[in-house]
């Protein structure tokens, strides 16, 4: 099972350093801030550790559309399927496909250094189409935990038959900071996300979770045009 990524491991330590440097006023709010960091670290660890699981999660999106997150460990690979597109990450390539047109097009880029922890920028297309991925949510939660003016409320619920811990995040030092709700299941799957990202309203909820995966989720669309931008060695 992987360790939580470096920014998340040092989150509590970073907050402590800020409190010590800021003086008494900051220390007065220390318990509240550290408690918030503990909650965020717990949710982030669940999402992070889920990168070592084999599972498929289906989501209901805004407007009744659907999306899926599918991943396996043997071999290690992941697929993010959303309206108009599909992103696959494997040891061979990061493949971003546009499937909304008559002839799908797929662009192959070099694979990420860590297959189960690709860069957040990889998920830009998915986010634009309403699928918010776990790494994006981790980034939002981490930013919120470091802002002493953010209000974070915790609740527990059941989503698609699975227990989930939820947080509502609102306010913040930055007037443009997003207000959002996020839920993470006990297994570490993203259970729900509601909020505005990049000026676009996003509402997605887990509708089905399973540990059996269809290998077809990782295949490229039939008849797709291929643009290979991987670096050729030699």
N, C-alpha and C positions, 0 to 999 in steps of 0.2 A: 504494500500500500504506500503511495507516495507521500512525502511530507508536504505540508501546505506550502505554497509558493512563497518565496522570500518576502515580498511586500506584506503578505498576510501574517507570516510568522513574527515580523517585527512590529506589527500594528500596535500592540499594547505597549511595547517598549518606546515607540515613537511618541505615543500620547503621554507617557510618563515624563519623557524628556521635555516635551512642550510645557507640561505643567510646572516642572521645576524651574525652567527658564522664565516662565511668565509670572511667578511670584504667588503671593497669598490669594489674590482674587481667583486665579485659575485653580489653585489647590482646593478652594471651597467647593468647586464643582467636580473635584476629582473622582469621587465615588460614582457619580452619575456617568461621567465619561468613560471610566474604566469598565463599569458594568455594561455600557453600550458596546465597548470593544470586545468584551467577552462574548456577548451575544453574536456580534458580527463574525468573530473568529470561529464560533461554533458553526454558523451557517456556511461560512466560506470553506471550512474544513469538510463539511458534508459534500458541497458541490465539487471541491477539489478531489476528494477521495473517490467520488463517483466516476472519475476519469479512468479508474482501474476496473470498472464493472462492465459486464456485457448486458445490454438492455436496449429496449426500444420504447420510446415514449411518444405518444400521439397528443397533439394539442388542438384545441378549438381556438381560432383566431377571430379578430374583429370582423364582423360581416358574415360570419358563418363559414369562413374558409378554414382549412386545416393545414397542419404542418407536423413534421416528425423529427425526432432526434434518435439516431440509431448508432450503436457502437459495439465493437467486439474487441477481444484481447488476443485471439489466436486466429488470424493475425490482428495486430493492433490497427484499428481503423475506425473512422466515424463518418456518418452522413447526416447532413442537415437538409431536410426537404421542406420547401416552402412554396407558396403560390408564385409561379413564374420562374422558379429557380431551384438549384440543387448544388450543395457544396459537399465534397468528399475530401477527407484528410486521411492519407495513408503513408506508408514508408516510401512509396513511389512518387507521390505528387500531392499537391493541394489543387483540387480541380473545382473550378467555379463554372457552373453551367446555367445558361439562360434557356429556359424551355417554354417561354410564352409565345414564341413565334412559330411559324410553320416548320422551319428547320432549326432545331436546337443548336447552340454553339457552346463548346466547353473550352475553357482556357486552363492549361496545365502550368502550375508554378512549382518551384522546388518545395519539398515537404518541410514542415517545421522541424526545428531541432528536437523538441519534445512533442511527440505525437499526441499525447493526452493533454497538452497545454499549449495549443497554438496561440499566436498573437491575437489580441482582440480585433485588430484591423482586418483579420481574415474574415470576420463575420459581418462586414459592412453591408453586403448585399442582402444577407438574411434579415438584418435589422430593418433595412429599408422596406422589406416586404412583410413585416409584422412578426418575425420570429426572433425573439430575444434569447440569446444563448447564455448558458451558465457563466462563462468568463465575463460577459458584459455586465451581468448582474453583480458578480463579485466586485468588479471595478466600481460600480455605483454604490454598493454597500460600504466599501472601504473608504471612499471619499466622504460618505455621510458620517461614518464613525469618527473621522478626524475633525469634523466641524462641530464645535461645542454648541452652536446655535441651532443645530438640527434636532427635531423632535422625532424620536423613534418609539413606536408603540408595538408591543409584541402580543400576538394572539396564537391560538392553536386551533386547527380545524382538520377536517378530513376531505381529501380531494381524490376523486377516482378510487375510493376505497382505501386510501393510504393516509396515514397520519402525517401532518405537515405543520411546521412552525412558520408563522407569518410575521412580517414586520411592515408597518406603515411608516414611511419616511416623508417628512414635510418640513418646510422652513429651511433656514440656512443662512450663512453669511452672504453668499452670492444670491442676489435677487433672482437670477436665472436658474438656480438649482432645481432639479426636477422633484416633483412630488410623486411618489410611487408606492405601490404595494407589491411585495414579493413573498412567495411561499416556497419552502424547501422541504421535501419529504424526508422521512427518516432514512431512506436509502441514499439520499443525496440528489435526487432528480429535482429539477425546477418544477414546482407544482403550479405556480401561478405568477403572472406579472401583469400589473396594470399601471400605466403611467404615460407620460409624454416624453418622447425621445426625439431630439432633432426636429422639434416642431410637429411630430407625428404621434397621434394617439395610438397606443398599443394596448391590447387587451387579449391575453392568451391564458388558457387554463388547461391543465393536464386532463385528458379524457380517457386515456388508457396507458397502463404501464405493464410491461412483460419482460421476462428474462430470455425468451426465445426470439431469435433474430432471423429475419429473412435475408439471405445473402443478396437477393435482388436489389436491396436498398443501396448497394454500393456500385451497381453497374451504371455505366453512362447511358444517357437516353439514346434510344435506337435512332440511327441515322444522323447523329450529331456531328457537326463540323468540329474538328479538333485544332486548336492553336496551342502548340507546345512551346512554352517559354522557359523551360528548365535549362539550366546550364549543362552543356555537354562536356564531359571530362575527356582529356586526352589531347 
